[in-house]
Amino acid sequence: QVQLVEAGGGLVQAGGSLRLACAASGGTFSTYIMGWFRQAPGREREFVAAISENAANLVYADSVKGRFTISRDNTKNTVYLQMNSLKSEDTARYYCAADRRYGAPLRTPELYDFWGQGTQVTVSS
């Protein structure tokens, strides 16, 4: 069973930056597509970004493109989400997820097999 643990959330002012990290254990991290999703109160979980096994393919939601960067370090079994120019609408609980399929990273949360517990990001305006 794969375990995912997110860290790095917190309270930040609008325009600021945060770096989230998600550490994986119990599986073969280097073979998984990894994704970041977020969920705000009263809203559905939404896709943020995803990265292929070898980091060759990156996919972003339009709302974060140019501000957020996803990356991974397979030697550390960790995926990162660098978030810059944060806005109040980025406030949400952020989750990382692992997808065991072979193929391109996708935006559909139902395709992901394992999920972390999430880390809260709050952006004050």
Number of C-alpha atoms within 10 A of each C-alpha: 7 15 16 24 18 23 17 16 18 14 13 18 14 17 14 14 16 18 16 21 22 25 18 23 14 9 13 12 24 18 16 23 24 31 31 27 22 22 19 16 9 6 9 9 17 17 22 25 26 30 25 23 21 14 16 8 13 17 19 22 15 11 12 17 12 12 14 20 20 23 19 21 14 17 8 12 16 20 25 23 23 15 20 17 15 23 19 15 13 20 20 21 18 27 26 30 28 24 24 16 13 11 12 15 22 21 19 12 17 8 14 19 13 16 21 19 15 22 21 20 22 20 20 16 11
